[in-house]
């Protein structure tokens, strides 16, 4: 089946020849002669591959690349440029800003078509892997939330409540616990399931911003990605919708929202409160008709206390709170998780999923899993590569997993105190921080609760981050 291809080439003859060759080979191709026309075409429909002739290399073309990647997040972008060896900085910037492949010219139309079809094959493999993931653990409904432990039952209950509401949601939990999966389950189970779901990794923008170069990327990447910009907003800028505009009518998922700088926090708060925002370089407001689901692995309450995260934005986001427990708190879920992950990785490798020998499974359940589900997934993928038959034995596990810990068990008094601390913190969260109501739920007097809060080292003003 052919692919939808967008060709950006200012040379009319070259553009028409590339389009003609692509159409002859069964693809649906359209050619545009400048950046504005190309962005208009990108807004009108999804393309599998974008061919962009970015000559001469410069900041205006980097701006075009940023805008294309925002509008075509799933496309394979092939950049063609007559790049001199001394211009390696442009190449690095182009690849970092979204190009999947860079082809140094001069290059003929036949070679460009060959590279387009190579990217199309990569895209087809990606789609097939995504289909397998969707069937196994990539489901976006409640079936994707694997585990029958009490902690995960609570997570599912809160997902159902959040899906039925229109409130903003804050998902907390350690890295690798599956916070985006929770957000997608809320989307799939709610009335906005047929509307856009746009995920923005704020931490990735922070890393990209730290290493950005000149030209188009001099502008604040947070503002570019979240709020978009008008043509001429900065040197070489071409109009681009931000994430708030692209997610209109649906859900905007802000992963690692605590990484937002204070200036961007203020603008996001304004967009949520006023239900509109101003793209960079524009004096006309754009409606912000989105539901926000935010996630963080940071202790955001401490950040609020220290002034590094705005308290007013925190309260706007923390209407519904869902804490995803770390894997070490729910070892009973590991057998089901491991089975799903093995089916996923085995499907990617074109083989049947093996079973896990009982001793190996016991070691998996006893491991601390500091990297949570993501670490478990990596360990099982490695084990599949080392396991030629249909059973995973202890020998296929990494040494740190296959070696049982020799640390002494926690003393009973400390274990009881830890449980009491977590349980009281959870009830305080359920009570919305109201200590009198929490005392009633716990069957304690307010004075007794205050004494226990002091003894356990819990702040009277707030609960811990989620439930046990």
PyMOL commands that set and color helices and strands:
alter all, ss='L'
color gray80, all
select helices_A, chain A and resi 12-24+35-44+59-71+85-96+109-136+142-144+150-164+179-189+202-210+215-218+221-227+243-246+257-259+262-274+300-306+311-317+327-329+331-348+358-366+372-386+394-396+399-402+412-430+435-442+446-456
alter helices_A, ss='H'
color red, helices_A
select strands_A, chain A and resi 4-8+28-32+49-53+76-81+101-104+169-172+197-201+251-255+276-277+286-287+291-296+320-323+355-356+391-392
alter strands_A, ss='S'
color yellow, strands_A
deselect
rebuild
show_as cartoon
